[in-house]
Amino acid sequence: MLPKWYKKWNADNPTNIFGPAIAVGIAGSAVFFAAMVINWGNPAQTSSLQTGPAGTGMSRTEFNVALAKPDPSIEEYYFDEPYVPEGGEELAKDLYQNVQVLGDLTDDNFNRVMLAMTQWVAPDEGCAYCHGDVDIEDYGSDDLYTKVVSRRMIEMTQNINENWDGHVNANKEVGVTCYTCHRGEAVPSNIWFKVSPVNAATAGWSANQNRATSISQSTSLPSDALEKYLLEEETIAVHSLESREEGVPGQDDYASIQDTERTYALMNYFANSLGVNCVFCHNSRAFYDGAQVTPQWGTASLGILMVQELNNEYLVPLKDTYPAERLGPIYADAPKAACKTCHKGYQQPMQGLNVIGNYPELASSEAPEYE
């Protein structure tokens, strides 16, 4: 039994006990939830991937949820197993007119590859996209530019798979087919044209930067990085680390500030193309030390050389083949490729799906080997 004075004091001085109780309950729940996350694992956790010798800081963060996000175009990929020749089959070059590539394929495999290309590039238009609405006897005609371009693209695909294995198959057999870039569209997404100077009326360096364009990734960085580095093959470099340097920047073996900003624009493009950041290829504590780069740096370097070759040997020379509506809006230049044309925001195109396994015909310019 409590004394009367205590009861009277409590009646005269009421206290709200619900607020503190709720606060304690929330804090306790948060502690309990944190303990469960630590015990069971965070579904959105990050893990660290070591990319170089221990102690050099060569590691990068991997976001498991982001890596597991599926590429929707994977489900749309059309493939069909090849017909293993038994010997004695007639070849496409003997059956059809004007077969300049893939002529050594058997009839069944030739038509299988043609059907796949149709599904990869022009599923709605069908065979008529390259051959026109004509009888099959007239399919040998080169009247449509699409057929001439497609023939050259087959040769380009074979070249990539045959000569750029170090980039395309760096981790495992992946290969490329028409679908790697086209994804069911006649014109691949993320092709590019020359857009600089974006303001010809402005003199000086501002004509190349401080204008948000798609090629500069909507930043104020220069818009001519792809043109200079992936087409004209200029040296990718940044400013000298010396506080004072003899000579003229950009001329005497070290980059100017403009070259440096172009390089930053290119690196920004790379990061957006693959959905990664700088430490995917570089060591954040030693950006300038080539001995401390990650293995991905070597793969990316091969990719740069590959894209330079594709643009200059295959894509740019097709300018006179294209109709006006397929050319660039400013300089009427041919469409060109870069990293995002294939990767489309993923570290590996189609997250590393082996697209070439069933199409040895596109893996080499030599006669295919069937297993």
C-alpha positions in Angstrom: 0.0 0.0 0.0 1.5 3.3 -1.1 1.3 6.3 1.2 -1.3 9.0 0.5 1.2 11.7 -0.1 2.8 9.7 -2.9 -0.5 9.1 -4.6 -1.3 12.9 -4.3 2.1 13.9 -5.7 1.6 11.6 -8.7 -1.9 12.9 -9.3 -0.6 16.5 -9.2 2.5 15.7 -11.4 1.4 13.4 -14.2 4.2 11.9 -16.4 3.8 10.7 -20.0 5.4 7.3 -20.0 4.3 6.4 -23.5 6.9 8.7 -25.4 10.0 7.2 -23.7 8.5 3.7 -24.1 8.0 4.2 -27.8 11.5 5.6 -28.2 13.0 2.6 -26.3 10.9 0.3 -28.5 12.1 1.8 -31.7 15.7 1.7 -30.6 15.4 -1.8 -29.5 13.8 -2.8 -32.8 16.6 -1.1 -34.7 19.3 -3.0 -32.7 17.4 -6.3 -33.3 17.1 -5.6 -37.1 20.8 -4.7 -37.3 21.7 -7.9 -35.5 19.6 -10.0 -37.9 21.2 -8.3 -40.9 24.7 -9.1 -39.6 23.6 -12.6 -38.8 21.7 -13.5 -42.0 23.4 -11.1 -44.5 22.3 -7.9 -46.1 20.5 -8.7 -49.4 21.8 -5.4 -50.9 25.3 -5.9 -49.4 28.5 -4.9 -51.2 31.5 -7.2 -51.5 35.0 -6.3 -52.3 36.9 -7.9 -55.2 40.7 -7.8 -55.0 42.2 -6.9 -58.3 45.9 -6.7 -57.5 48.6 -7.5 -54.9 47.6 -7.2 -51.3 48.4 -3.9 -49.6 48.2 -1.8 -52.8 44.6 -0.9 -52.4 43.7 -2.6 -55.6 40.2 -3.7 -54.9 36.8 -2.6 -56.0 33.3 -2.7 -54.6 30.8 -5.1 -56.1 27.2 -4.5 -55.7 25.7 -8.0 -55.7 22.1 -6.8 -56.5 23.3 -4.7 -59.5 25.4 -7.6 -60.8 22.4 -9.9 -60.6 20.1 -7.6 -62.5 19.3 -9.4 -65.7 19.7 -7.9 -69.1 16.2 -8.1 -70.6 17.6 -8.6 -74.1 19.0 -12.0 -73.1 15.6 -13.6 -73.2 15.1 -12.3 -76.8 18.3 -13.9 -78.2 17.5 -16.2 -81.0 19.7 -19.3 -81.5 19.5 -22.6 -83.3 21.9 -25.5 -83.2 24.0 -26.1 -86.3 23.6 -29.0 -88.7 26.7 -31.1 -88.5 27.6 -32.0 -92.2 27.8 -35.6 -93.1 29.8 -34.9 -96.2 28.7 -34.4 -99.8 26.2 -31.7 -99.1 25.9 -28.9 -101.7 27.4 -25.6 -100.7 25.6 -22.2 -100.7 28.0 -20.7 -103.3 27.0 -23.4 -105.7 23.3 -23.1 -105.1 22.8 -19.3 -104.9 24.0 -16.3 -106.9 26.5 -13.7 -105.6 27.3 -15.4 -102.3 30.5 -13.6 -101.4 30.7 -14.6 -97.7 29.5 -17.8 -96.0 29.6 -19.5 -99.4 31.4 -22.5 -98.0 28.4 -23.4 -95.7 26.1 -26.2 -96.5 22.6 -25.2 -97.7 21.0 -26.0 -94.3 23.6 -24.1 -92.3 23.6 -21.1 -94.7 19.8 -20.7 -94.4 20.0 -21.3 -90.6 22.5 -18.3 -90.3 20.4 -16.2 -92.6 17.3 -16.8 -90.5 19.3 -16.0 -87.3 20.6 -12.7 -88.8 17.0 -11.8 -89.7 15.8 -12.3 -86.2 18.8 -10.5 -84.7 18.6 -7.4 -87.0 15.2 -7.1 -88.7 12.6 -9.4 -87.1 9.7 -7.4 -88.3 10.9 -6.7 -91.9 12.2 -10.3 -92.4 14.3 -11.3 -95.5 12.9 -8.3 -97.4 15.0 -5.9 -95.3 18.1 -6.9 -97.2 16.7 -8.6 -100.3 13.6 -6.6 -101.1 10.2 -7.7 -101.9 11.3 -9.9 -104.8 11.3 -13.6 -105.8 13.9 -15.7 -104.2 15.6 -16.2 -107.5 16.5 -12.4 -107.4 18.0 -12.6 -103.9 21.5 -12.4 -105.4 21.0 -8.7 -106.4 22.9 -6.0 -104.5 20.3 -3.3 -105.3 19.6 -2.6 -101.6 22.3 -0.9 -99.5 21.2 -3.0 -96.5 22.5 -6.2 -98.2 25.9 -4.6 -99.0 26.3 -3.3 -95.5 25.2 -6.7 -94.0 27.9 -8.5 -96.0 30.5 -6.2 -94.7 29.2 -6.6 -91.1 29.5 -10.3 -91.4 33.1 -9.9 -92.3 33.5 -7.5 -89.3 31.9 -10.0 -86.9 34.2 -12.7 -88.1 37.2 -10.4 -87.6 36.2 -9.6 -84.1 35.8 -13.2 -83.1 38.9 -14.3 -84.9 41.4 -11.6 -84.1 40.2 -9.9 -80.9 39.8 -12.9 -78.7 41.8 -11.2 -75.9 39.1 -8.6 -75.5 35.9 -10.4 -76.4 36.7 -13.7 -74.6 38.8 -12.3 -71.8 37.0 -14.4 -69.1 35.4 -17.2 -71.1 34.0 -17.9 -74.5 31.4 -15.3 -75.3 31.9 -14.1 -78.9 29.8 -11.6 -80.7 27.0 -11.9 -83.3 24.9 -9.3 -85.0 22.6 -9.3 -82.0 25.4 -8.1 -79.7 24.9 -4.6 -81.1 21.6 -4.7 -82.9 19.3 -6.4 -80.2 16.5 -6.8 -82.7 16.8 -3.3 -84.2 17.9 -2.5 -87.8 20.0 0.4 -86.5 21.9 -0.4 -83.2 21.5 1.8 -80.3 24.4 3.9 -79.0 26.1 4.4 -82.3 27.7 7.9 -82.7 28.4 10.6 -85.2 30.7 13.6 -85.1 29.1 16.6 -83.3 32.0 18.9 -82.6 32.4 21.8 -82.6 28.9 22.0 -81.3 29.0 25.8 -81.5 31.0 26.9 -84.6 30.3 30.6 -83.9 32.2 30.4 -80.6 36.0 30.8 -81.0 38.5 28.9 -78.9 38.2 25.8 -76.8 34.6 26.5 -75.7 33.5 25.4 -79.1 34.2 21.8 -78.0 33.0 21.8 -74.4 30.5 23.4 -72.0 27.7 22.2 -74.2 25.8 19.2 -72.9 25.7 16.5 -75.6 25.0 12.8 -75.6 28.6 12.1 -76.5 29.9 14.1 -73.5 27.4 12.2 -71.3 25.6 15.5 -70.8 28.5 17.0 -68.9 30.6 20.1 -69.7 33.5 17.9 -70.8 34.6 18.0 -74.5 32.3 16.4 -77.0 35.0 15.2 -79.4 36.6 12.5 -77.2 35.2 9.6 -79.3 36.2 11.3 -82.5 39.8 12.0 -81.4 40.5 8.8 -79.6 38.3 6.1 -81.2 38.5 7.4 -84.8 41.6 9.5 -85.3 43.6 7.3 -82.8 45.2 10.2 -80.9 47.1 9.3 -77.8 45.0 9.1 -74.6 46.8 11.0 -71.9 46.6 13.5 -69.2 48.7 16.5 -68.1 52.3 16.2 -66.9 52.8 15.5 -63.2 55.8 17.9 -63.2 55.1 21.4 -61.8 57.0 22.9 -64.7 57.7 21.4 -68.0 59.7 22.6 -71.0 58.1 22.8 -74.3 54.5 23.3 -75.5 51.7 21.2 -74.1 50.2 18.9 -76.7 53.3 19.1 -78.9 56.3 18.1 -76.8 55.4 14.6 -75.5 52.9 15.6 -72.8 49.3 16.4 -73.0 47.6 19.8 -72.8 44.8 20.7 -70.5 42.4 20.2 -73.5 43.8 16.7 -74.1 43.4 16.0 -70.4 39.8 17.0 -70.4 39.2 14.9 -73.5 40.6 12.0 -71.7 38.3 12.6 -68.7 35.4 12.7 -71.1 36.5 9.4 -72.6 36.9 7.8 -69.2 33.4 9.0 -68.2 32.1 7.4 -71.4 33.8 4.2 -70.6 32.3 4.1 -67.0 28.8 4.8 -68.3 29.1 2.2 -71.0 30.0 -0.6 -68.7 28.1 0.5 -65.6 31.4 0.7 -63.5 33.6 3.4 -62.1 37.3 4.4 -62.3 38.6 1.6 -60.0 37.3 -1.0 -62.4 40.5 -0.4 -64.4 42.6 1.9 -62.2 44.1 1.9 -58.7 42.6 4.8 -56.9 45.8 5.5 -55.0 48.0 5.4 -58.1 46.1 6.5 -61.1 49.3 7.4 -63.0 51.2 4.2 -62.2 50.7 1.7 -65.1 52.2 -1.1 -63.0 49.3 -0.9 -60.6 46.3 -1.1 -63.0 43.8 -4.0 -62.8 43.6 -6.8 -65.3 40.5 -5.1 -66.7 42.7 -2.3 -67.8 44.5 -4.6 -70.3 41.1 -5.9 -71.6 39.9 -2.3 -72.0 43.1 -1.3 -73.8 42.5 -4.1 -76.4 38.9 -2.9 -76.7 40.1 0.6 -77.6 42.4 -0.8 -80.4 39.6 -3.0 -81.6 37.0 -0.2 -81.8 39.6 2.0 -83.7 40.0 -0.8 -86.2 36.3 -1.4 -86.6 35.6 2.3 -87.2 38.4 2.9 -89.7 38.4 -0.4 -91.5 34.7 -1.3 -91.6 32.3 1.4 -90.6 33.6 4.7 -91.9 34.3 3.3 -95.4 30.6 2.5 -95.8 29.7 6.2 -95.9 29.0 6.2 -99.6 26.9 3.1 -99.4 24.4 4.5 -96.9 21.4 6.7 -97.9 21.4 10.3 -96.6 18.9 9.4 -93.8 21.4 7.0 -92.3 24.3 9.5 -92.0 25.1 11.9 -89.3 23.0 15.1 -88.8 25.9 17.6 -88.9 28.7 16.2 -91.0 26.8 13.5 -93.0 29.3 11.0 -91.6 28.8 7.2 -91.4 27.6 5.7 -88.1 30.4 4.5 -85.8 30.7 2.2 -82.9 32.1 2.6 -79.4 32.0 0.6 -76.1 28.3 1.3 -75.3 27.2 0.0 -78.7 27.9 -3.5 -77.5 28.0 -3.3 -73.7 24.9 -1.1 -73.2 25.6 -0.4 -69.5 26.8 -3.9 -68.6 30.4 -5.1 -67.7 30.0 -7.8 -70.4 27.6 -7.6 -73.3 24.4 -9.5 -72.4 26.1 -10.3 -69.1 28.6 -12.7 -70.6 26.1 -14.9 -72.5 27.9 -17.2 -75.0 26.3 -16.0 -78.2 28.8 -17.5 -80.6 28.7 -21.1 -79.4 26.1 -22.2 -81.9 27.4 -20.0 -84.7 30.9 -21.2 -85.6 30.2 -19.7 -89.1 30.6 -16.2 -87.6 33.6 -17.1 -85.4 36.1 -17.2 -88.2 36.6 -16.3 -91.9 37.8 -19.9 -92.4 35.6 -22.9 -92.9 33.6 -23.5 -89.7 34.4 -26.5 -87.5 31.3 -28.3 -86.2 31.3 -30.4 -83.1 
